[in-house]
């Protein structure tokens, strides 16, 4: 069975602070995908990143960066110089990767509510 | 380029009734999945459709059923509604069965009274 744990229920920061959202996962699969999604008040889940389990390189995209550590089963997400527009619920998710036969069911964590104050 | 479109946006039903929710996937996407998101929780996988067949199912009772049409659009049906079915129902689409990163719709907010 797969499981994703986001231990931080809510985080509150002041604009321009850096913030890290933690994600720990459990899976018996040898290959898998990890994801981060953002859910603004409108409800739509916005795709941020997909990481394959055999690619442990950290990734940076603008103010966003991701730290994937297979040894600790963690896939943490850092926002640098946070902005009010970053306020949302952030979800970490996991899916099996069975090559072309994968049906891609996503297992989500409980989410972290991020509030950035001006 | 339209993303995933869901209808209706909001819905109020009475216990015991039946409901149908609709989803049009993003252009070029042929795989549709449905998720239930209770308030304050992460989305839970209901089922996935590809080539008009249910390919994978989560831990939901048979009261939850679905359909995919030849144009890839999909419906989610819930029979004998319970108060606990109140949630945001999200539709997500992706090209093919491999998970390249789903595109989600804004969801249908279902309230059962």
Interface residues (C-beta under 8 A of the other chain):
Chain A: X4 X33 X35 X37 X42 X43 X44 X45 X46 X47 X50 X91 X93 X95 X97 X99 X100 X101 X102 X103 X104 X105 X106 X107 X108 X109 X110 X111
Chain B: X31 X33 X35 X40 X41 X42 X43 X44 X45 X48 X50 X55 X56 X58 X88 X90 X92 X94 X96 X97 X98 X99 X100 X101 X102 X103 X104 X105 X106 X107 X109
